Amino acid sequence: MSVWDGRLDEKTWGCPVSGQIAERAEGRIKVFLSGWSPVGADVTVSLKDEAGSRAIAAVEQAETEQGLPYVAVLIGPAPEKPAAGTDPKK
């Protein structure tokens, strides 16, 4: 599972966030995300267990005077596995 830290390039600061699959059953998946330095908040998001599914959830522990932050979760397609080796020397 990969979690985008909010950086658009190597020079930009981002919020470190980690994620893991908390539960997977009956065509649904729960994703647990934690981080958002320096507040140390976490959120669990539930959505359909299929590519293209998406959900938005409030990160209530990170609420500030400026408002309540939200996180978007998107299930992308599985990465393609490389084809069998094509090196004729092997």
N, C-alpha and C positions, 0 to 999 in steps of 0.2 A: 504494500500500500504506500503510495507517495502522497505527501501533503505539501502543498505550495506554501512557502513562508512569506509570500507577499512581495518578494523582490522581483524587479523587472530586469535587473542586470546585476553584475557582481559588485558594483560600487554602492548600490542602494541598500539601506538598512531595512530589515524585515523582522517580523515577529516570529520567533521560533515556535512551531506548533508540531506536535507529534500526534499520530493517530493509530488506531488499531480496530480490528473488527471485534466488537464486544459480543455479538450474537448473530447467528445466521440460521433461520428456520422458516419453513413453510413459505418460501418465496419472498421473505423479507430479510433485511439486514440492519443491524444497529452498528453505527460507527461511533466510537468514542474518540474525541479530540481534546487535547489539553495543551496548555502553553499560554500564549499571548502575554509574553513578558512585558512589564514586570508584575502584572496582576496575578498570574498563575491560575487562570480560570479553566473550566472544562465544560463540555457539553456532549450529550449523546443525541445522535440524529438517527431516526428510523426511516427507511425508504424501501421501495421495491428492489429486489436483488437481481437487477438486469441492467445491461449497458444502456445509457441514456437517462436513467432515473436521476432525479435531482430533488433536493429539499433545501429549505432555508430554515435556520433555527437561531433563536436569540441566545446570546452568551450572557446570561443574566448576572453572573458573578463579576463581569467586567464593566457593569454600568458605571458611567461617570456623569459629571455635570453636563457634559456635551451630549449625552444620550446613551442608548442601548446599542451595543454592537451586535451584528448578525454575522453568521457564517453560512456559506453556501457549500453544499456537498453535491458532487456530480460523479456518477459511476461511469467511467470511460470504458472503451473496449479493452479486452485483454491484450497485452503486448504480443506481437507476432513472434513466434519462435523462429530462429534462423533455420533456413533450409539445410538439408544434409550438405556436408562439406563438398566443395567443388574443386579442391586442390588435387590435381591428378597425381601429384607426388606422394600422396598419402593413401 
